[in-house]
């Protein structure tokens, strides 16, 4: 089962909206895995940030709900799936 490009774009928009530019320098959806039996969508994000993890975590709060809402747009079948989001966070080094 594959996620259509339009749904991936909605996912990316929801994630990007959750993290303003002053918190992150790059967000990339690295992997999306679907478990149709469990009705789960596992999303792995790569996030580059220049802030401490506490400030970043504030943007992460509520992200599952935002992604779930983006999946439910226009009554898509994806609205029945629960998103599990795993961030991989890296800090940039400034000289």
Phi and psi restraints in degrees (range 20) as a CNS / XPLOR table:
assign (resid 1 and name C) (resid 2 and name N)
       (resid 2 and name CA) (resid 2 and name C) 1.0 -112.3 20.0 2
assign (resid 2 and name N) (resid 2 and name CA)
       (resid 2 and name C) (resid 3 and name N) 1.0 148.2 20.0 2
assign (resid 2 and name C) (resid 3 and name N)
       (resid 3 and name CA) (resid 3 and name C) 1.0 -88.7 20.0 2
assign (resid 3 and name N) (resid 3 and name CA)
       (resid 3 and name C) (resid 4 and name N) 1.0 127.9 20.0 2
assign (resid 3 and name C) (resid 4 and name N)
       (resid 4 and name CA) (resid 4 and name C) 1.0 -62.6 20.0 2
assign (resid 4 and name N) (resid 4 and name CA)
       (resid 4 and name C) (resid 5 and name N) 1.0 153.3 20.0 2
assign (resid 4 and name C) (resid 5 and name N)
       (resid 5 and name CA) (resid 5 and name C) 1.0 -56.3 20.0 2
assign (resid 5 and name N) (resid 5 and name CA)
       (resid 5 and name C) (resid 6 and name N) 1.0 -37.0 20.0 2
assign (resid 5 and name C) (resid 6 and name N)
       (resid 6 and name CA) (resid 6 and name C) 1.0 -64.7 20.0 2
assign (resid 6 and name N) (resid 6 and name CA)
       (resid 6 and name C) (resid 7 and name N) 1.0 -34.4 20.0 2
assign (resid 6 and name C) (resid 7 and name N)
       (resid 7 and name CA) (resid 7 and name C) 1.0 -71.8 20.0 2
assign (resid 7 and name N) (resid 7 and name CA)
       (resid 7 and name C) (resid 8 and name N) 1.0 -40.2 20.0 2
assign (resid 7 and name C) (resid 8 and name N)
       (resid 8 and name CA) (resid 8 and name C) 1.0 -60.3 20.0 2
assign (resid 8 and name N) (resid 8 and name CA)
       (resid 8 and name C) (resid 9 and name N) 1.0 -39.1 20.0 2
assign (resid 8 and name C) (resid 9 and name N)
       (resid 9 and name CA) (resid 9 and name C) 1.0 -65.7 20.0 2
assign (resid 9 and name N) (resid 9 and name CA)
       (resid 9 and name C) (resid 10 and name N) 1.0 -37.6 20.0 2
assign (resid 9 and name C) (resid 10 and name N)
       (resid 10 and name CA) (resid 10 and name C) 1.0 -66.7 20.0 2
assign (resid 10 and name N) (resid 10 and name CA)
       (resid 10 and name C) (resid 11 and name N) 1.0 -39.3 20.0 2
assign (resid 10 and name C) (resid 11 and name N)
       (resid 11 and name CA) (resid 11 and name C) 1.0 -60.6 20.0 2
assign (resid 11 and name N) (resid 11 and name CA)
       (resid 11 and name C) (resid 12 and name N) 1.0 -48.2 20.0 2
assign (resid 11 and name C) (resid 12 and name N)
       (resid 12 and name CA) (resid 12 and name C) 1.0 -61.2 20.0 2
assign (resid 12 and name N) (resid 12 and name CA)
       (resid 12 and name C) (resid 13 and name N) 1.0 -40.8 20.0 2
assign (resid 12 and name C) (resid 13 and name N)
       (resid 13 and name CA) (resid 13 and name C) 1.0 -64.5 20.0 2
assign (resid 13 and name N) (resid 13 and name CA)
       (resid 13 and name C) (resid 14 and name N) 1.0 -40.4 20.0 2
assign (resid 13 and name C) (resid 14 and name N)
       (resid 14 and name CA) (resid 14 and name C) 1.0 -64.8 20.0 2
assign (resid 14 and name N) (resid 14 and name CA)
       (resid 14 and name C) (resid 15 and name N) 1.0 -41.5 20.0 2
assign (resid 14 and name C) (resid 15 and name N)
       (resid 15 and name CA) (resid 15 and name C) 1.0 -67.4 20.0 2
assign (resid 15 and name N) (resid 15 and name CA)
       (resid 15 and name C) (resid 16 and name N) 1.0 -45.6 20.0 2
assign (resid 15 and name C) (resid 16 and name N)
       (resid 16 and name CA) (resid 16 and name C) 1.0 -62.0 20.0 2
assign (resid 16 and name N) (resid 16 and name CA)
       (resid 16 and name C) (resid 17 and name N) 1.0 -39.4 20.0 2
assign (resid 16 and name C) (resid 17 and name N)
       (resid 17 and name CA) (resid 17 and name C) 1.0 -64.1 20.0 2
assign (resid 17 and name N) (resid 17 and name CA)
       (resid 17 and name C) (resid 18 and name N) 1.0 -33.0 20.0 2
assign (resid 17 and name C) (resid 18 and name N)
       (resid 18 and name CA) (resid 18 and name C) 1.0 -71.0 20.0 2
assign (resid 18 and name N) (resid 18 and name CA)
       (resid 18 and name C) (resid 19 and name N) 1.0 -24.4 20.0 2
assign (resid 18 and name C) (resid 19 and name N)
       (resid 19 and name CA) (resid 19 and name C) 1.0 -121.9 20.0 2
assign (resid 19 and name N) (resid 19 and name CA)
       (resid 19 and name C) (resid 20 and name N) 1.0 99.9 20.0 2
assign (resid 19 and name C) (resid 20 and name N)
       (resid 20 and name CA) (resid 20 and name C) 1.0 -60.3 20.0 2
assign (resid 20 and name N) (resid 20 and name CA)
       (resid 20 and name C) (resid 21 and name N) 1.0 158.9 20.0 2
assign (resid 20 and name C) (resid 21 and name N)
       (resid 21 and name CA) (resid 21 and name C) 1.0 -58.7 20.0 2
assign (resid 21 and name N) (resid 21 and name CA)
       (resid 21 and name C) (resid 22 and name N) 1.0 -26.3 20.0 2
assign (resid 21 and name C) (resid 22 and name N)
       (resid 22 and name CA) (resid 22 and name C) 1.0 -76.5 20.0 2
assign (resid 22 and name N) (resid 22 and name CA)
       (resid 22 and name C) (resid 23 and name N) 1.0 -9.2 20.0 2
assign (resid 22 and name C) (resid 23 and name N)
       (resid 23 and name CA) (resid 23 and name C) 1.0 -99.5 20.0 2
assign (resid 23 and name N) (resid 23 and name CA)
       (resid 23 and name C) (resid 24 and name N) 1.0 -35.3 20.0 2
assign (resid 23 and name C) (resid 24 and name N)
       (resid 24 and name CA) (resid 24 and name C) 1.0 -129.9 20.0 2
assign (resid 24 and name N) (resid 24 and name CA)
       (resid 24 and name C) (resid 25 and name N) 1.0 151.1 20.0 2
assign (resid 24 and name C) (resid 25 and name N)
       (resid 25 and name CA) (resid 25 and name C) 1.0 -104.4 20.0 2
assign (resid 25 and name N) (resid 25 and name CA)
       (resid 25 and name C) (resid 26 and name N) 1.0 -21.5 20.0 2
assign (resid 25 and name C) (resid 26 and name N)
       (resid 26 and name CA) (resid 26 and name C) 1.0 -157.7 20.0 2
assign (resid 26 and name N) (resid 26 and name CA)
       (resid 26 and name C) (resid 27 and name N) 1.0 137.2 20.0 2
assign (resid 26 and name C) (resid 27 and name N)
       (resid 27 and name CA) (resid 27 and name C) 1.0 -129.6 20.0 2
assign (resid 27 and name N) (resid 27 and name CA)
       (resid 27 and name C) (resid 28 and name N) 1.0 130.3 20.0 2
assign (resid 27 and name C) (resid 28 and name N)
       (resid 28 and name CA) (resid 28 and name C) 1.0 -136.3 20.0 2
assign (resid 28 and name N) (resid 28 and name CA)
       (resid 28 and name C) (resid 29 and name N) 1.0 130.3 20.0 2
assign (resid 28 and name C) (resid 29 and name N)
       (resid 29 and name CA) (resid 29 and name C) 1.0 -80.8 20.0 2
assign (resid 29 and name N) (resid 29 and name CA)
       (resid 29 and name C) (resid 30 and name N) 1.0 108.8 20.0 2
assign (resid 29 and name C) (resid 30 and name N)
       (resid 30 and name CA) (resid 30 and name C) 1.0 -80.2 20.0 2
assign (resid 30 and name N) (resid 30 and name CA)
       (resid 30 and name C) (resid 31 and name N) 1.0 -39.5 20.0 2
assign (resid 30 and name C) (resid 31 and name N)
       (resid 31 and name CA) (resid 31 and name C) 1.0 -153.2 20.0 2
assign (resid 31 and name N) (resid 31 and name CA)
       (resid 31 and name C) (resid 32 and name N) 1.0 143.2 20.0 2
assign (resid 31 and name C) (resid 32 and name N)
       (resid 32 and name CA) (resid 32 and name C) 1.0 -129.7 20.0 2
assign (resid 32 and name N) (resid 32 and name CA)
       (resid 32 and name C) (resid 33 and name N) 1.0 119.0 20.0 2
assign (resid 32 and name C) (resid 33 and name N)
       (resid 33 and name CA) (resid 33 and name C) 1.0 -118.1 20.0 2
assign (resid 33 and name N) (resid 33 and name CA)
       (resid 33 and name C) (resid 34 and name N) 1.0 133.6 20.0 2
assign (resid 33 and name C) (resid 34 and name N)
       (resid 34 and name CA) (resid 34 and name C) 1.0 -110.5 20.0 2
assign (resid 34 and name N) (resid 34 and name CA)
       (resid 34 and name C) (resid 35 and name N) 1.0 129.7 20.0 2
assign (resid 34 and name C) (resid 35 and name N)
       (resid 35 and name CA) (resid 35 and name C) 1.0 -114.1 20.0 2
assign (resid 35 and name N) (resid 35 and name CA)
       (resid 35 and name C) (resid 36 and name N) 1.0 94.1 20.0 2
assign (resid 35 and name C) (resid 36 and name N)
       (resid 36 and name CA) (resid 36 and name C) 1.0 -64.0 20.0 2
assign (resid 36 and name N) (resid 36 and name CA)
       (resid 36 and name C) (resid 37 and name N) 1.0 -35.4 20.0 2
assign (resid 36 and name C) (resid 37 and name N)
       (resid 37 and name CA) (resid 37 and name C) 1.0 -65.5 20.0 2
assign (resid 37 and name N) (resid 37 and name CA)
       (resid 37 and name C) (resid 38 and name N) 1.0 -43.3 20.0 2
assign (resid 37 and name C) (resid 38 and name N)
       (resid 38 and name CA) (resid 38 and name C) 1.0 -86.0 20.0 2
assign (resid 38 and name N) (resid 38 and name CA)
       (resid 38 and name C) (resid 39 and name N) 1.0 -8.6 20.0 2
assign (resid 38 and name C) (resid 39 and name N)
       (resid 39 and name CA) (resid 39 and name C) 1.0 57.1 20.0 2
assign (resid 39 and name N) (resid 39 and name CA)
       (resid 39 and name C) (resid 40 and name N) 1.0 49.1 20.0 2
assign (resid 39 and name C) (resid 40 and name N)
       (resid 40 and name CA) (resid 40 and name C) 1.0 -122.8 20.0 2
assign (resid 40 and name N) (resid 40 and name CA)
       (resid 40 and name C) (resid 41 and name N) 1.0 144.5 20.0 2
assign (resid 40 and name C) (resid 41 and name N)
       (resid 41 and name CA) (resid 41 and name C) 1.0 -119.2 20.0 2
assign (resid 41 and name N) (resid 41 and name CA)
       (resid 41 and name C) (resid 42 and name N) 1.0 117.8 20.0 2
assign (resid 41 and name C) (resid 42 and name N)
       (resid 42 and name CA) (resid 42 and name C) 1.0 -98.9 20.0 2
assign (resid 42 and name N) (resid 42 and name CA)
       (resid 42 and name C) (resid 43 and name N) 1.0 121.9 20.0 2
assign (resid 42 and name C) (resid 43 and name N)
       (resid 43 and name CA) (resid 43 and name C) 1.0 -116.9 20.0 2
assign (resid 43 and name N) (resid 43 and name CA)
       (resid 43 and name C) (resid 44 and name N) 1.0 123.0 20.0 2
assign (resid 43 and name C) (resid 44 and name N)
       (resid 44 and name CA) (resid 44 and name C) 1.0 -106.1 20.0 2
assign (resid 44 and name N) (resid 44 and name CA)
       (resid 44 and name C) (resid 45 and name N) 1.0 123.4 20.0 2
assign (resid 44 and name C) (resid 45 and name N)
       (resid 45 and name CA) (resid 45 and name C) 1.0 -109.2 20.0 2
assign (resid 45 and name N) (resid 45 and name CA)
       (resid 45 and name C) (resid 46 and name N) 1.0 144.1 20.0 2
assign (resid 45 and name C) (resid 46 and name N)
       (resid 46 and name CA) (resid 46 and name C) 1.0 -109.0 20.0 2
assign (resid 46 and name N) (resid 46 and name CA)
       (resid 46 and name C) (resid 47 and name N) 1.0 121.4 20.0 2
assign (resid 46 and name C) (resid 47 and name N)
       (resid 47 and name CA) (resid 47 and name C) 1.0 -126.0 20.0 2
assign (resid 47 and name N) (resid 47 and name CA)
       (resid 47 and name C) (resid 48 and name N) 1.0 126.0 20.0 2
assign (resid 47 and name C) (resid 48 and name N)
       (resid 48 and name CA) (resid 48 and name C) 1.0 -103.5 20.0 2
assign (resid 48 and name N) (resid 48 and name CA)
       (resid 48 and name C) (resid 49 and name N) 1.0 129.6 20.0 2
assign (resid 48 and name C) (resid 49 and name N)
       (resid 49 and name CA) (resid 49 and name C) 1.0 -135.6 20.0 2
assign (resid 49 and name N) (resid 49 and name CA)
       (resid 49 and name C) (resid 50 and name N) 1.0 153.2 20.0 2
assign (resid 49 and name C) (resid 50 and name N)
       (resid 50 and name CA) (resid 50 and name C) 1.0 -108.1 20.0 2
assign (resid 50 and name N) (resid 50 and name CA)
       (resid 50 and name C) (resid 51 and name N) 1.0 3.8 20.0 2
assign (resid 50 and name C) (resid 51 and name N)
       (resid 51 and name CA) (resid 51 and name C) 1.0 -110.5 20.0 2
assign (resid 51 and name N) (resid 51 and name CA)
       (resid 51 and name C) (resid 52 and name N) 1.0 169.0 20.0 2
assign (resid 51 and name C) (resid 52 and name N)
       (resid 52 and name CA) (resid 52 and name C) 1.0 -72.6 20.0 2
assign (resid 52 and name N) (resid 52 and name CA)
       (resid 52 and name C) (resid 53 and name N) 1.0 158.0 20.0 2
assign (resid 52 and name C) (resid 53 and name N)
       (resid 53 and name CA) (resid 53 and name C) 1.0 -57.7 20.0 2
assign (resid 53 and name N) (resid 53 and name CA)
       (resid 53 and name C) (resid 54 and name N) 1.0 -30.0 20.0 2
assign (resid 53 and name C) (resid 54 and name N)
       (resid 54 and name CA) (resid 54 and name C) 1.0 -65.3 20.0 2
assign (resid 54 and name N) (resid 54 and name CA)
       (resid 54 and name C) (resid 55 and name N) 1.0 -45.3 20.0 2
assign (resid 54 and name C) (resid 55 and name N)
       (resid 55 and name CA) (resid 55 and name C) 1.0 -64.6 20.0 2
assign (resid 55 and name N) (resid 55 and name CA)
       (resid 55 and name C) (resid 56 and name N) 1.0 -39.5 20.0 2
assign (resid 55 and name C) (resid 56 and name N)
       (resid 56 and name CA) (resid 56 and name C) 1.0 -64.2 20.0 2
assign (resid 56 and name N) (resid 56 and name CA)
       (resid 56 and name C) (resid 57 and name N) 1.0 -41.1 20.0 2
assign (resid 56 and name C) (resid 57 and name N)
       (resid 57 and name CA) (resid 57 and name C) 1.0 -60.6 20.0 2
assign (resid 57 and name N) (resid 57 and name CA)
       (resid 57 and name C) (resid 58 and name N) 1.0 -29.6 20.0 2
assign (resid 57 and name C) (resid 58 and name N)
       (resid 58 and name CA) (resid 58 and name C) 1.0 -62.5 20.0 2
assign (resid 58 and name N) (resid 58 and name CA)
       (resid 58 and name C) (resid 59 and name N) 1.0 -36.6 20.0 2
assign (resid 58 and name C) (resid 59 and name N)
       (resid 59 and name CA) (resid 59 and name C) 1.0 -72.4 20.0 2
assign (resid 59 and name N) (resid 59 and name CA)
       (resid 59 and name C) (resid 60 and name N) 1.0 -30.7 20.0 2
assign (resid 59 and name C) (resid 60 and name N)
       (resid 60 and name CA) (resid 60 and name C) 1.0 -70.9 20.0 2
assign (resid 60 and name N) (resid 60 and name CA)
       (resid 60 and name C) (resid 61 and name N) 1.0 -27.6 20.0 2
assign (resid 60 and name C) (resid 61 and name N)
       (resid 61 and name CA) (resid 61 and name C) 1.0 -61.3 20.0 2
assign (resid 61 and name N) (resid 61 and name CA)
       (resid 61 and name C) (resid 62 and name N) 1.0 126.4 20.0 2
assign (resid 61 and name C) (resid 62 and name N)
       (resid 62 and name CA) (resid 62 and name C) 1.0 86.3 20.0 2
assign (resid 62 and name N) (resid 62 and name CA)
       (resid 62 and name C) (resid 63 and name N) 1.0 0.0 20.0 2
assign (resid 62 and name C) (resid 63 and name N)
       (resid 63 and name CA) (resid 63 and name C) 1.0 -62.8 20.0 2
assign (resid 63 and name N) (resid 63 and name CA)
       (resid 63 and name C) (resid 64 and name N) 1.0 -39.4 20.0 2
assign (resid 63 and name C) (resid 64 and name N)
       (resid 64 and name CA) (resid 64 and name C) 1.0 -58.2 20.0 2
assign (resid 64 and name N) (resid 64 and name CA)
       (resid 64 and name C) (resid 65 and name N) 1.0 -44.0 20.0 2
assign (resid 64 and name C) (resid 65 and name N)
       (resid 65 and name CA) (resid 65 and name C) 1.0 -63.5 20.0 2
assign (resid 65 and name N) (resid 65 and name CA)
       (resid 65 and name C) (resid 66 and name N) 1.0 -40.9 20.0 2
assign (resid 65 and name C) (resid 66 and name N)
       (resid 66 and name CA) (resid 66 and name C) 1.0 -64.7 20.0 2
assign (resid 66 and name N) (resid 66 and name CA)
       (resid 66 and name C) (resid 67 and name N) 1.0 -42.2 20.0 2
assign (resid 66 and name C) (resid 67 and name N)
       (resid 67 and name CA) (resid 67 and name C) 1.0 -67.0 20.0 2
assign (resid 67 and name N) (resid 67 and name CA)
       (resid 67 and name C) (resid 68 and name N) 1.0 -42.3 20.0 2
assign (resid 67 and name C) (resid 68 and name N)
       (resid 68 and name CA) (resid 68 and name C) 1.0 -61.0 20.0 2
assign (resid 68 and name N) (resid 68 and name CA)
       (resid 68 and name C) (resid 69 and name N) 1.0 -41.4 20.0 2
assign (resid 68 and name C) (resid 69 and name N)
       (resid 69 and name CA) (resid 69 and name C) 1.0 -62.7 20.0 2
assign (resid 69 and name N) (resid 69 and name CA)
       (resid 69 and name C) (resid 70 and name N) 1.0 -40.9 20.0 2
assign (resid 69 and name C) (resid 70 and name N)
       (resid 70 and name CA) (resid 70 and name C) 1.0 -65.5 20.0 2
assign (resid 70 and name N) (resid 70 and name CA)
       (resid 70 and name C) (resid 71 and name N) 1.0 -32.1 20.0 2
assign (resid 70 and name C) (resid 71 and name N)
       (resid 71 and name CA) (resid 71 and name C) 1.0 -71.2 20.0 2
assign (resid 71 and name N) (resid 71 and name CA)
       (resid 71 and name C) (resid 72 and name N) 1.0 -28.4 20.0 2
assign (resid 71 and name C) (resid 72 and name N)
       (resid 72 and name CA) (resid 72 and name C) 1.0 -84.0 20.0 2
assign (resid 72 and name N) (resid 72 and name CA)
       (resid 72 and name C) (resid 73 and name N) 1.0 -4.0 20.0 2
assign (resid 72 and name C) (resid 73 and name N)
       (resid 73 and name CA) (resid 73 and name C) 1.0 -55.0 20.0 2
assign (resid 73 and name N) (resid 73 and name CA)
       (resid 73 and name C) (resid 74 and name N) 1.0 131.7 20.0 2
assign (resid 73 and name C) (resid 74 and name N)
       (resid 74 and name CA) (resid 74 and name C) 1.0 59.5 20.0 2
assign (resid 74 and name N) (resid 74 and name CA)
       (resid 74 and name C) (resid 75 and name N) 1.0 29.7 20.0 2
assign (resid 74 and name C) (resid 75 and name N)
       (resid 75 and name CA) (resid 75 and name C) 1.0 67.2 20.0 2
assign (resid 75 and name N) (resid 75 and name CA)
       (resid 75 and name C) (resid 76 and name N) 1.0 25.0 20.0 2
assign (resid 75 and name C) (resid 76 and name N)
       (resid 76 and name CA) (resid 76 and name C) 1.0 -56.3 20.0 2
assign (resid 76 and name N) (resid 76 and name CA)
       (resid 76 and name C) (resid 77 and name N) 1.0 153.0 20.0 2
assign (resid 76 and name C) (resid 77 and name N)
       (resid 77 and name CA) (resid 77 and name C) 1.0 -62.6 20.0 2
assign (resid 77 and name N) (resid 77 and name CA)
       (resid 77 and name C) (resid 78 and name N) 1.0 -19.3 20.0 2
assign (resid 77 and name C) (resid 78 and name N)
       (resid 78 and name CA) (resid 78 and name C) 1.0 -69.9 20.0 2
assign (resid 78 and name N) (resid 78 and name CA)
       (resid 78 and name C) (resid 79 and name N) 1.0 -14.3 20.0 2
assign (resid 78 and name C) (resid 79 and name N)
       (resid 79 and name CA) (resid 79 and name C) 1.0 -65.1 20.0 2
assign (resid 79 and name N) (resid 79 and name CA)
       (resid 79 and name C) (resid 80 and name N) 1.0 -18.2 20.0 2
assign (resid 79 and name C) (resid 80 and name N)
       (resid 80 and name CA) (resid 80 and name C) 1.0 -87.5 20.0 2
assign (resid 80 and name N) (resid 80 and name CA)
       (resid 80 and name C) (resid 81 and name N) 1.0 -3.3 20.0 2
assign (resid 80 and name C) (resid 81 and name N)
       (resid 81 and name CA) (resid 81 and name C) 1.0 -97.6 20.0 2
assign (resid 81 and name N) (resid 81 and name CA)
       (resid 81 and name C) (resid 82 and name N) 1.0 147.0 20.0 2
assign (resid 81 and name C) (resid 82 and name N)
       (resid 82 and name CA) (resid 82 and name C) 1.0 -103.1 20.0 2
assign (resid 82 and name N) (resid 82 and name CA)
       (resid 82 and name C) (resid 83 and name N) 1.0 125.8 20.0 2
assign (resid 82 and name C) (resid 83 and name N)
       (resid 83 and name CA) (resid 83 and name C) 1.0 -81.6 20.0 2
assign (resid 83 and name N) (resid 83 and name CA)
       (resid 83 and name C) (resid 84 and name N) 1.0 133.6 20.0 2
assign (resid 83 and name C) (resid 84 and name N)
       (resid 84 and name CA) (resid 84 and name C) 1.0 -115.7 20.0 2
assign (resid 84 and name N) (resid 84 and name CA)
       (resid 84 and name C) (resid 85 and name N) 1.0 115.2 20.0 2
assign (resid 84 and name C) (resid 85 and name N)
       (resid 85 and name CA) (resid 85 and name C) 1.0 -109.9 20.0 2
assign (resid 85 and name N) (resid 85 and name CA)
       (resid 85 and name C) (resid 86 and name N) 1.0 125.0 20.0 2
assign (resid 85 and name C) (resid 86 and name N)
       (resid 86 and name CA) (resid 86 and name C) 1.0 -119.3 20.0 2
assign (resid 86 and name N) (resid 86 and name CA)
       (resid 86 and name C) (resid 87 and name N) 1.0 111.1 20.0 2
assign (resid 86 and name C) (resid 87 and name N)
       (resid 87 and name CA) (resid 87 and name C) 1.0 -88.9 20.0 2
assign (resid 87 and name N) (resid 87 and name CA)
       (resid 87 and name C) (resid 88 and name N) 1.0 143.2 20.0 2
assign (resid 87 and name C) (resid 88 and name N)
       (resid 88 and name CA) (resid 88 and name C) 1.0 -112.7 20.0 2
assign (resid 88 and name N) (resid 88 and name CA)
       (resid 88 and name C) (resid 89 and name N) 1.0 111.0 20.0 2
assign (resid 88 and name C) (resid 89 and name N)
       (resid 89 and name CA) (resid 89 and name C) 1.0 -106.5 20.0 2
assign (resid 89 and name N) (resid 89 and name CA)
       (resid 89 and name C) (resid 90 and name N) 1.0 132.7 20.0 2
assign (resid 89 and name C) (resid 90 and name N)
       (resid 90 and name CA) (resid 90 and name C) 1.0 -126.8 20.0 2
assign (resid 90 and name N) (resid 90 and name CA)
       (resid 90 and name C) (resid 91 and name N) 1.0 146.3 20.0 2
assign (resid 90 and name C) (resid 91 and name N)
       (resid 91 and name CA) (resid 91 and name C) 1.0 -101.4 20.0 2
assign (resid 91 and name N) (resid 91 and name CA)
       (resid 91 and name C) (resid 92 and name N) 1.0 139.5 20.0 2
assign (resid 91 and name C) (resid 92 and name N)
       (resid 92 and name CA) (resid 92 and name C) 1.0 -80.9 20.0 2
assign (resid 92 and name N) (resid 92 and name CA)
       (resid 92 and name C) (resid 93 and name N) 1.0 150.1 20.0 2
assign (resid 92 and name C) (resid 93 and name N)
       (resid 93 and name CA) (resid 93 and name C) 1.0 -105.2 20.0 2
assign (resid 93 and name N) (resid 93 and name CA)
       (resid 93 and name C) (resid 94 and name N) 1.0 128.9 20.0 2
assign (resid 93 and name C) (resid 94 and name N)
       (resid 94 and name CA) (resid 94 and name C) 1.0 -112.0 20.0 2
assign (resid 94 and name N) (resid 94 and name CA)
       (resid 94 and name C) (resid 95 and name N) 1.0 129.1 20.0 2
